[in-house]
Amino acid sequence: ADAYDPRTLLTMAETELLAPLDQQARREIEAASRTVAAATALIPLALVDVIAALAANLRMIRRMAEIYGGRAGAVGGWRLARTVMTHLVATGAVAAGDDMIETVAGGGLLSKLSRRFGEGVVNGALTARVGIAAMEVCRPLPFIHQPRPTVSGLLSRGLKGLFGDEKG
């Protein structure tokens, strides 16, 4: 009741109302990244792992809409997916490249062990990037006070969950 400044009100709304939803969205992105990484690493047929990744991404995008209060039906889900892809193009491959450089250049133990695991890490990072774009499209407010999620942060937490090391 004491806050009259619009920025303060938006910050308070973001902190009080959107922070729990953002946490759910982050967990959903981590789970989808983990699923895509595992599918890419374990499914030997290229077409089948592409279909699995597409299904996981579409499910994640629909789940983002549900978390933030939207209901995406069959047509709405495709429109939402198109909007997310448009957002990815609009934010540019530069942002995706910056996030991916650390993931690919760091290499990680899994990508050094196997080419398929390396492809899984890259596909998981791409899924995390799609998830962040879906989060930004579906979220009713831009990130003002809360930190914007990063691909490397979501991917590292998601892959920890792949090996049963997830905490919290």
WOLIN-V201956 format. One record per backbone hydrogen bond with DSSP energy under -1.0 kcal/mol. CO is the residue of the C=O (numbers start at 1). NH is the residue of the N-H. E is the energy in kcal/mol with one decimal. If there is no record, write none. Layout:
CO_NH_E + CO_NH_E
This chain:
5_9_-2.2 + 6_10_-2.6 + 7_11_-2.5 + 8_12_-2.6 + 9_13_-2.5 + 10_14_-2.6 + 11_15_-2.5 + 12_16_-2.9 + 13_17_-2.5 + 13_18_-1.1 + 14_19_-1.1 + 18_22_-3.2 + 19_23_-1.9 + 20_24_-1.8 + 21_25_-2.5 + 22_26_-2.6 + 23_27_-2.2 + 24_28_-2.1 + 25_29_-2.3 + 26_30_-2.7 + 27_31_-2.3 + 28_32_-2.3 + 29_33_-2.7 + 30_34_-2.4 + 31_35_-2.4 + 32_36_-2.6 + 33_37_-2.6 + 34_38_-2.4 + 35_39_-2.7 + 36_40_-2.6 + 37_41_-2.1 + 38_42_-2.4 + 39_43_-2.5 + 45_49_-2.0 + 46_50_-1.8 + 47_51_-2.1 + 48_52_-2.4 + 49_53_-2.2 + 50_54_-2.6 + 51_55_-2.5 + 52_56_-2.3 + 53_57_-2.4 + 54_58_-2.6 + 55_59_-2.4 + 56_60_-2.2 + 57_61_-2.5 + 58_62_-2.3 + 59_63_-2.2 + 60_64_-2.2 + 61_65_-1.8 + 62_66_-1.9 + 63_67_-2.6 + 64_68_-2.1 + 65_70_-3.8 + 66_69_-1.4 + 73_77_-2.5 + 74_78_-1.4 + 75_79_-2.4 + 76_80_-2.7 + 77_81_-2.4 + 78_82_-2.5 + 79_83_-2.5 + 80_84_-2.6 + 81_85_-2.4 + 82_86_-2.4 + 83_87_-2.4 + 84_88_-2.3 + 85_89_-2.1 + 86_90_-2.6 + 87_91_-2.7 + 88_92_-1.0 + 92_96_-1.1 + 93_97_-3.1 + 94_98_-2.7 + 95_99_-2.0 + 96_100_-2.5 + 97_101_-2.2 + 100_104_-3.1 + 101_105_-3.2 + 102_106_-2.0 + 106_108_-2.1 + 108_112_-1.2 + 109_113_-1.5 + 110_114_-1.9 + 114_118_-1.9 + 115_119_-2.5 + 116_120_-2.1 + 117_121_-2.3 + 118_122_-2.1 + 119_123_-2.8 + 120_124_-2.4 + 121_125_-2.2 + 122_126_-2.2 + 123_127_-2.2 + 124_128_-2.2 + 125_129_-2.1 + 126_130_-2.2 + 127_131_-2.5 + 128_132_-2.3 + 129_133_-2.1 + 130_134_-2.5 + 131_135_-2.4 + 132_136_-2.4 + 133_137_-2.1 + 134_138_-2.5 + 135_139_-2.1 + 150_154_-2.4 + 151_155_-2.8 + 152_156_-2.3 + 153_157_-2.0 + 154_158_-2.5 + 155_159_-2.9 + 156_160_-1.7 + 157_161_-1.5 + 160_165_-2.5 + 161_164_-1.2
